[in-house]
Amino acid sequence: MSGGAWLLAGGALVTWFGASYLICKRKWERAVSLLRDRRANPSRDDFVAMLAPEVGSATALWFWKELQVYYRPRLSPHPDDDLTGDLPIDPDEPDDWVRDYCRLHGLKVHDLAQWPEALAVTPRNLLGWLEKERSRLTE
């Protein structure tokens, strides 16, 4: 391949990455705006209080920190956000959160009951399920 062909290929690749970035950024900004318009933007303490008593404060605080990478700086997590529908979050991310929770609490993922498919993946549902499973498995 000649030098000009490499430059053309490199330029096309840079253009593709740039366009993909702009499209994803626009999609993200639109999702953030829709959420901000639709619901309250709770503080960390409000988030923890909204999840009590089904979810312990340590678990709520851990998850608040986990979600910051997706929500900051313009938005904060809400217990009823659909984590796989409201924001363009990787659909495999909830599996990572479950693994991390299990690792933190000395549980094995394969010991957990099946996730109730009818439930939306919200912080309230996910953390409530994890806390119930931890109680069931450690009694």
Secondary structure, DSSP 8 states (H G I E B T S, - for coil): --HHHHHHHHHHHHHHHHHHHHHHHHHHHHHHHHHHHHS----HHHHHHHHTTTS-HHHHHHHHHHHHHHHTTT----TT--TTTTS---TTHHHHHHHHHHHHHT--GGGS----TTS---HHHHHHHHHHHHHHHH-
